[in-house]
Amino acid sequence: MRKFRLHFFLFFLVFIIFSETIQVCGQDISLQHKKNAQTAYNKGIQSIGEDSYWVALEYLSAALDYNPRFEMGYLTRGKVNLYLDNTDEAVQDFTMALELNGNFGEAYFYRGYALLTEDPPDQADTDISAALVNGFKEPYVYYYRGLYRLLNDDLTGAILDFTEAVESDDDYALAYHDRGTAKRLLGDYQGAAYDYRQAVDRKPDFTLAYNNMGSVKIKLGNFQGAIDDFTVAINLDNAFYRAYNNRGSAKFQMGDYQGALEDFNKVLELNEDYAPAYINIGNTQTKLNNIDEAAMHLARAVELNDSSGIAYLNRGFIRELMGDLTGACEDWSKALELGVEEASEYVSECDQ
């Protein structure tokens, strides 16, 4: 799963009300201890602003030693632990904050965020929803709940959350992008293209959005528009081999087989083990009547990914062209076994 990082560390407001003493585990916390905790906390915030996160961790821990009921201290230390990839420690800090204040919406959000990639994943959704219930309704809260739902195939729920995010923050390019992805997975290609366009309008260097916008344009039959989008993605990142592969596919659809080959070969320069490019080269060489070249590339695709039903299906076509009907039928049977329903038509012919 994708790795995410939030950068909210410079935006802390501190509201601490001092009293003479409070009881913690039967011990008094004196006014002086609370003042010491506040001083250490402030030094921790200053260290965060200086990007000195390990130093900040020490100051925040000192603040909590002075005042173990400092809920904001736990929240902030949890954020620092999260930034430092100390996920277990971060979850413990957010949990302590919630034990001190069961209505602490921000602590619910960060605990849910920390648990997005953990097992069981349902806790992340529960916590982020609790953040909203408890009044913490920043746009990114809706975004990350939408992301959780997208990754767990609740596409309708994801779209609703991403919509809340962009309605709260119209410049939220990532929320537009991921709403587009949810729509694409639901087959709403026009809606997906619209959202990807919104994403790149707000973030013109959004390479992945250009690539995905091109992909849905292929689905819509707008091959030249797709080529234009993939070209922008490549210009933004000339090592983006998937964009070359996708542009080659669009050129193939337009009958520009030499142009397609150039793109597919570029893919292999960047990633020589990318099986889809071998499949695409095989199909393109077939169109150019270079059967031996096609057979070689499709065989390599199968070697690299023996669970690709499409590779077996296409290699079966080449074997049939080469007069190897037994080999063709073996490949089509394997493709059907791997879930390529189209292969059933060819397997039925093999049985005649």
N, C-alpha and C positions, 0 to 999 in steps of 0.2 A: 504494500500500500504506500501511497505517497506519504512523504514526511513533511509535516507542516511546522511552522514556527511562527509564533505571534510576537510582536514587538510593541508591547504596551508599557514597558517598564518606566518610561519617563513621565507617566501620567498618574501620579498618586496624589491624592488629597488625604491629609491625616486629620482626623477628628478624634482627639483623645480628651476625655473629661477626667480630671484628677480628683481623687478623694483622698482622705488621709490614709486609710488602710482598707484592704479587702482580704478575704480569706481564700487561700489556695491550699487544698490538702491539709487543712488544719493550721497553716502558717499564714501570718500576716504579710501582705505585700505593702511595704511602706511607701509613702509619698516619694521618698528619695529613690527607691528602686524603680518606681514608675517613671520618674524623671530620667533615670539612667537608661531605662529601656527606650524612652523616646529619643534620647541623644544617640544611642547606638543605632536605632532605626533610621534616624535622619542621616547618619553617616553611611548606612547601607544604601539608602536612596541616592546619596551623592556618588557612591561607588558605582552604582548601576548606570548613572548618567555618564560616568567616565569609562564605561564598558569593562569595569573591573569586577566581574561577577563572582569570582572566588572570594575576593575581599568582601564584597557585599554579603556573601553567604556567612562569613564569619561575624560581621556586625549584626546581621539579622538574628543569628543564633544567640549572640550575646544579649540582644534585646529580649528574646524569649526566655533566656535564663533569668533575667531580672524580673520579667513579668510573663508568667506562663499563661495568662488569660488575655494576651494581646492578639486578638483575632486578626487584625490587619497585618500584624507581624507574620502570622502563619500564612496568610494569603500571599504576601509579598515574597516570603522565603520559598513558598511553593512555586511561584512564577520563576524565580531564579533557578530553582532545581530543575524546573521544566526546560528552561533555556539551556541548562548544562546537561540535558538528557538524563537527569537523575529521576526517572519517571516514578519509581516506587516511593522515593522520598517526597516527591511533589504531591503524590496522592495522599500520603500520610499527613502532610501539612494542610492540604485543603480539607481533609476529613477532620483534623483538629479544629480548624476554623469553624466548620459546620457544627461540631459538638458544642462550641461556645455560642454559636448563633445559628439556629436551625433555619433562619429565614435569609441567610446570606447568599443572595442570588449569584453574585460574582464568583463565590467559592464553588457553588454548584457547577457553574459553567466551566471553570478551569479544571475541576476534577473530571467532568465529562470529556473535555478536550483531551486531557492526559490519557483517558481510557479509550480513545477512538480506535486504537490499534490493538487493544488488549482483548483477552478472552476471559469471561463472556463479554461480547460487545454491547449487549442490551443496556448495561449500566451507563454507557456513554449517552445514549438517547434519553434514559430516565433522568440523568443529572442535568443535561442541557435543557430538557423540558422543564425541570424544576427551577432552573435559573430564570426562565421566562415567567413561570408562575409567580416567582418571588420578585418580579419587577425588573430584572436585569435584561433589557430588551435591545441591546446594541445590535446593529445590523449583522455583525459577524457571529452573533449567537444564532440567529436564524440560518446564516450561511453554513455554519458547522453542523447544525442539526440536519440541514438539507444534504450536506456531504455524507453524513452518516447514513441517511436514508438512501441516497444514490448508491453508495457502496454496498448496501444491503437490499437492493432491488425494489425498494419502495419508491418507484419513480414518480407517482402522483404526489406522494407526500413531499418528496424532494422538490418538485416544481413549486409547490405551495410555499415552502420555506425560502427557496431562492427568490421567489416573487416578493415575499415580505422583505427580504434583504435589499433588493433593488428599489423597492418602494420607499424604504427608509434612507437609502443612499444610492442615488441615481448614477453615481460614478463607480459603482462596485463592479468592475470589469469581470472579476473572477466569478461572481455570482451569476452574471449574465452568461458567461461561458459554460458553467456547469449546468445551468438551466437548459442551455442549448443541448448539452450532452444527454440530459434526461429526456428531452423531447426527441432527440435523434433515436434513442433506444426504444421509444414508443412509436417510432415510424412517422413522427410529425416533422418531416424534413424542411418544410417551409418555415415552421416555427423555429426549428433549430438554426436555420440559416440566418433568420432575423436576429436571434440572440447572439450568435457568433459575430455578426456584423456590429451589434451594439458593443460587444466586448472589445473589438479592435478599434472602434471609433473612440473608445475611452482610453485604450492602451495600445497605441499604434505599433509597439514592438512586441505584441503578444503573439509569438511565433506559433504556439500550439493552436490558438484560436484560428489563425489563417489556415493551418493544415486541416483542422476539423471542418471549417467552413467549406474548404475545397472538397472534402469527402462527401458532405451532404449535397453539394452541387453535382457531383457525379451521380448520386442517387436520383437527383432531379433531372438528369440528362443535360445539364449545362456544363459541357466538357471544357469549353474555352474559359468560362468563368472559373472552373476548378483549376485549370492550368495557371491562370493568373494568380489565384490565391496561393497555390503551392510555390509558385515562383517568388512571391513575397516572403513566404516562410523560409525558402532556401536563401534568399538574399539576407534575411535576418540571421540565419544560422546555416552556414554552408556545410556543416557536418551533420545536418538533420537528414539522415538517410531515409527515414520513412517518408519524408516529404518528396524526395526524389522518386521513391517507389510509387507513391501515389500520383505524382505528375506523369510518370511513365504510363501508369494505368489509364489516365485520362487521354494521353496521346494515342495509346493503343485503341481506345474507343473511337477516336477520330480518324483512325486509319494511318496515323503517322508512325509506322512501325520502326523506321530508323531512329526517329526521335525518341521513341519509347525505349529502344535498345540502349541508346546513349544514357538515359536516366537509370535504367536497371543496372547497367554496368557500373555506373557511378556508385550505386548502392553497394555493390560488391567491393569497390575500392575502399569504402568506408567501413563496411562490415561484411567480411567474406563468408560469414556463417549465417547470413540472413536468408532462411529457406524460401520465404515468399518471392524474393527476387529471382531465385533459380526457377521457380514455377513460372514466373512472368516471362523470363527470358525464353524458357522452353516454349511457351505458348506463342510468343512473338516469332521465334525462329520457325515454328510450324507455319505461321502465316506467310513467312518468307520462303517456305518450302525447303528450309535447311533442316531436314529430318534428323540427321545424325547429331547436329548441334542441339536440337531440341531434346533428343533422347538423353544426351549426356547431362544436360542441365536438370532435367526432370529426375534422372537417377540420383543426382547430387541432392536434390530437394528431399527425396525420400530418405537418403542417408542421414541428412541433418535433422529431419523431423519425421520419424516413422509413425507418428500419430496424426499426420496430416492427410485426411481423406481426399482433399482436393489434389494433393500431389499424386496420390495413387490413381485417382480418376483420370488425370491428364496424362500420366505415363501410360495408362491403358490405351488411350487414344493413339499415342505414338506407336505403341507396340502393335496395335491393329494395323496402322499404316505401314509398318515394317513387315507385316505378314506373320507376326508372332501372336496368333489368336489365343493360344494357351496362356501366354504371359499376360495378354490383355485381360482375359477373363479373371485371372488371379488378382490383378490389380483392381479391377472393378469390384470383385467380391470383397477385397480388403477395404475399399472405399465405402462400400455399403455397411460393412461391419463397424466402420468408424463414424457412421452417421450421415453419410452423403446420400440422401434419398434419390437423387438423380441417377445414381449408379444402378438402381434396381432395374431400370429399363434395359441397360446393357447386359446385366447379369442374366436377365430373363432370356435374352438372345443366346447367351452362352449355353443355356440348358436345352436349346432346341436341336 
